[in-house]
């Protein structure tokens, strides 16, 4: 699955899942995230989830 080929609804669902996971696991790693959430998405979705985690962490760190 390519990120650009994904639907806006699926991306929004992934963002929400990653944000909720980060709230529950503030010190969690990207590998732990993929292990916890990966089976809820397409098999090759791991890089997308990791990218979303980086974006969420960056936004939270800068307060934007």
N, C-alpha and C positions, 0 to 999 in steps of 0.2 A: 504494500500500500504506500502510495506516495502522498506526502503531506498536501501537496497542491491539488491532488485528485480527491481529497476528502471533502465531505459536506460541511457547511458551517455549523450544522447541528451537532455533528460528531466532534468537531473541534471544540465547540462550547462545552459539550459533555466531558471531554478530556480535560479542558482547563479547570472546570469545576471539580473534577475528581482529583486532579493534581493539587489544587489549592486546598481542598479539604484534607488530603493526605499530609500536606506540609503543615497544616494547622495542628494535626495530631502527632506529627513526627518532626519537630523543629530541627533536630540534629540528624535526621535520616539522610541516607545517601541516594544518589540517583539509581544505583543498582537495587537498593531496597525498594525504591518506588516502583521500578519496573517489575520486580518480583511480586509486589503486592497488587499492582493494578494491571499488569500486562495481560492477564487472561480475560480482562473485560473489553479488550480492544482487538483489532486485527493482529495477527501474529508478528508482523514486522513493524509494529507501532512503537517499539521501545525508543528509538531515536526521537520521535515526536514528543513522547512523554518526558524524556530527559531535557529536551529543548524547552518545553513548557516550564519545567521545574526551574531551569536557569533563569528564564524570563520572570517568573513569579518571585524568585529570590532577589533578583536585581531590582524589580519594582519596589519590593518591600524594603530593601536596604536604602533606596534613595527616597522613599516616601512618595513616590509618584503613582 
